[in-house]
Amino acid sequence: MHVGIVHGYDNILYHEDVVSYYYRIRPINSLFASESQCATLIDDMVKVIQDVNMPGGIIIKPTKIDNNKIYKAYTDNFKNHGNSALMHLAKDYIKSLKEILSSAVRYRYEIYFVFCDGRDEMKKKIPLKLFRSENRPLSKQELELYKTVEKEILKKLKKTVPAQRMDSNDVTALNNYTAIPDDEVIADYYVEENPSEIKYTYKQAGSSVWKTLYSRTHAVSSFQTLKADNGDRADDVINSLQLESYPSDLFIKFDLEQTSEFKKNMKVKKEKIKKDQKRYDSLADAKDREMSKAELIAKAGEEVDPAIEGSKIKFQMFIRLRANQIDMLNKRSEFLRAKFESKRILLTNEIGAQISMANNLFPYRISFSNYINTTDLRFFARYNFLGGLYIGDEEEGMIISYTVPGGIPIFHDISKPLLGKTKTSAPAIVFVGETGAGKTQLADLEAFQNMIFKGMKVLTVDPKGGARRSYMKSVRTSQI
C-alpha cells in the first residue's frame, strides 16, 4: 500500500487533514486473569473510548521473538562479567536455551491505541484518495493546539490503562508495517492485487534481493450471540491467536455516531480555543501564555456534553494474515475462519476488495464502509483486545520461566531495581506455590544465572540444604 506523505511530530501524525495520536498499551494478562479481572478489562475498554470521545482504532501487532538476540545477550553478559571457571556452565545453559527456544516460532504481541481528530465517519461509496492537491505540514500554532489536546488524551488513558506515548520512529515503523507487514526497513516494493489476496514484491534496505509476501485481510461481519451468554465473562478466542506459531495482525476501528448538536458544540469549542490562543499569544508573555493555554484546555476537558452519554460506538474489525507461499496463506485462512466460526464470529473474504480493506487499515483513512452488525459495546468489548501474554521485563535480563500457555520467555532483570533504573520492578521476589511445584528450583535459577552470567555474589540462606546440593552438582567442585 502507498503510505503517502505523512508529517510526524513525536507521537502525533498528520495526514490529509486528520491528526492522529499514537499510544502503546502494555497488555494485561487476560489469558491468566480471573473472571472478575476480565470483567474489569471489559469495563476498561468501554471507559477508554467513551472518555477520549474520539474516533480511532486499536492495532494488535506481532513481533517475532529474536532468539539470536537472546543468545547474544547471554554470551555478552558472560564475556563482560562472568568467571572463566564457570565457562562450562555458561555453555551448557546457552545450549539448553537453544533447544527450548528453537522448538517453535514465538511472537510477542504489542497493543496500540490510535485516536484520530478530523476523521469523518465511514460512509458508503467513499472515493479512495491517496493523493490530494495539498497535504501541508502543521503550522506552529496548530501543532501547539494539538499537543495540548494530546496531553488531555494521555491523561484520560492513564486513568484506565497503562499507556505511554510512542516516539516518531516507532510511529513511522508502525505506519510502514501497516502498509507492508514486514518489520524490516523496505527500500522498494510494488503490489499486485488478486481477487482474494495481495502479493507484495519488495527489497529490504541494504539488499538487492527481491522477496515475495502474500497477505489476506478478513473482515469481521458479525458477532452472533445467544441470550444465555454472559456479557461480563471474557472470551479469549481473539487473544488466543497469540498462541499460534504464525503471525496475525488485528485492526479494530471505531467511530462515534453523535447527534448534530453534539458535533456543533465540539466544533464551536475548538474554534473558541483557537481564538483564545491567538489572543493570548499576541498579548501575554511566554509564562502567562503557557498558564492560560493550560487553563483553557483543562476547562474544555472538564466540560461534559450530555450528548456523549447517548453516543453510539460503531466498529470495524479486520484480521490480516500473511505467508511467503500462497498455499500456506490458504491453510492459515481456512484455520482462522473455522476457529472463529466455532465461536459464532463470522469472517468474510471480501473478494475483489483486498486493496480497499488494506488501505482502510490505516487509522486515519476511510476506504471500506461495512460495520460489524452489533451495537452492544459491552458484548463487543468482552473479547479482551487489551489482553495479552506479557509478564516481566521486555527481553531484558535473564529468562526465569515461560508462560503457560504460549511458551513465551519471561525475563527478569534483578539489577535494574538495584540500580534505580526502573519504576515497575522491585529488588525483592517472592515465589509462591504448592509443595513440589518448583519454588526452590525457580529461586535457584534466578540466583545461579545472575551468578554465572553477571558475576553477582549470591548469599543463600537454605535451612533444608537443597540449594547447596543443587549448586555443588552444577559446578562440580568442592568450593562454595
C-alpha angles and dihedrals in degrees: 000000000000111000093196125200113325128176116218128200109176104291093349119093123189121199128161099335094318122110114202127195117206126205134170117224119207103231120244117225097247091156087068100032127113120244091260091052091048090052087055089053089054092050090048094057092048091048096048095055094043094046096050090040096197133115116255144115150256120235121195108192129185121225117193113237106244105226093183089056089054093050091048092050091055092046093048092048091054093047091051101038111008131108114242089221087069095049093114091055092050092050093047092049095049089048091054090048090055091051092053100041097042092055091085142003109255132194133200112212122220124201124215130186116204123186119194122207110199100018109137122227113272112260139179121280097008111176114236110239113184093164125040128185091246129031101154125173120257119273119240091255093049092048091052090053093050092046090058090049088050091055090055092050092051091048091054093045093052091055089066113019137024098261133168134182119258119227123236094260092054092046090051092047092050091048091051091046089054087057096045119012097229125107094212123091108267117219099182138355147158132204133222120193119214122183095264106017146024124240117211121197111188149153124224120228111277093017132100094197118106114221131197128221132174125206135183125192119207120200119213105232100182147355107218117203138179125225089242092061116112106232092199094057117091124236114206098192090114096043089047087072084078088070095061123101092231127066125250128182120217121202121184119182123189134191130192114227103207137174120266089243092056093049090049092050092050092050091050090048092054092048090051091053091050093050093046090049093053091049093050092043090058099041108031134067120242096271095048090044093059093046094048093047092051090049093051094049093046090051092050090049093051095051108092119197111216089223089072091074090058096049118121118218115215123196143206121190130192134180117200121200127188140188139166091238129046093226091057091047090054092050093050091046093052092048092050094051093048092048094051097040089056085063092046094254109136120211127195128202095210095215111219094011101084095112091047092051093044091055090047090060089078105094093226098047131085118201105126122058108188116113127197108265096240128093096180102108095188092052091050093046093053086082091082104231090171093059131093149137101286123140131149130355121340103261093311125122127004129336107246100172146333131254120257110239107029104027090236111164115248114216128202126182107196092182094064097070090041089056094041093244098131139050097197105049128070130208089233123079128189121198112203127183148111123294110286094015093120105262094140093047091050092050090047090050092053092048098042095047092053091045094050102038103027101032093236121162113239126205111194123196100197117164093178096048094229095124092050092052091047091049094047091049092050101047095037093216138110092229119102 
